[in-house]
């Protein structure tokens, strides 16, 4: 068997693993439409003001639980369909890549002239083809594994919905209220987590503020020590954040263990009604007590810059910006956890859940959502996007990133035109980013590749250095340097301007960066 014959035999074997026929999409698995209709029908069947009393309360409780189940199932079906669609895309892309490798080998072999060197050259072509074949298989397997992990997570969530239902069952079974059931089983109340389903920012904000005051009273009873000090600092930082004008406590999560951080999210503006919303995810050293107040002030500045850009371009100024500290990042750069993704893996489901709840509570069907991940927060965001959060997100910016587990935007369910990177040339994180492949975090965010003879960033870069914007007469912007300046002083910096354009879903107005400027 010649070298070429060996390549074609290997190619045929590889192609067989991709199956035949058109890959099945996820549409037939998506019953979210009828489920949403059932949820809506039940909402119309609520008791209302015409019926009151104990029976009405019991009926309303059951009705609410039914609605919640249908709503959750609708969300799960939609995510299931997205995963199946993603699986089909992976198979189709793998087939196309295999065909491209085969065609390249065939064309290259046909161009080899006869002579003494022909066999050697054909062997080299076959060897290179086999190498490319291996890369296609490895990439496809990695993407398929991501999908499989996501589907595995959905299975657990479907099971959780099934086991949480407190209606139906055996007709002779005794009926208990939710609280009675928990007392029978010896369970305690679950820790508080924001319910945003009403889509009413004032109601959500007030409920969270009331709970925050309860947490203060509870934690003040703890023995003196670091845990008590940290939890009260979390609460004080949240209260400081809420002094920012037009700020709201949109998310609050009580830890099951007081030694853990209180998760929080503040919005500047109403994220349920805004036309454009952003969610910022922080990195190393950004626990609630250390970051939420500063991030909320940064959110106010970003909203201001976005409003100015919108005014200049005649776009909507109905904008909301969210600062989210809902996961525990590494506490400092010296922690060993900085060099693994354990905390990112733990935080990603919380981020996905928050984005899903935010999407479900939105009162604006035309709303756009931008996700901004800073530092280790970009890694957490990358994991979340891979596991389904991409369905809720229109645009993404990763800045000061050590890597986000992707070699292409498609790995995150995104595209070249809606996923962006910002990197200051003097940001020390760039040295860690260069090692992203060794950590299993995908390609370096600053990787430069050759395309049609031209150099470009693997992921589209936005400018952070000082300069002018494309808007006529708009003030020049200052630059950002180091690791922390990207989101600061958004109304002055180029990085703030670029975040504002992505928030507004106007990447055409952003200032891009090329490898030549590095």
Beta strands, then each sheet from edge to edge (+ up, - down):
strand 1: 247-253
strand 2: 263-268
strand 3: 276-281
strand 4: 319-325
strand 5: 368-374
strand 6: 395-399
strand 7: 419-422
strand 8: 448-451
strand 9: 454-457
strand 10: 461-462
strand 11: 512-513
sheet 1: 1+ 2- 4+ 3+ 5+ 6+ 7+
sheet 2: 8+ 9-
sheet 3: 10+ 11-
end
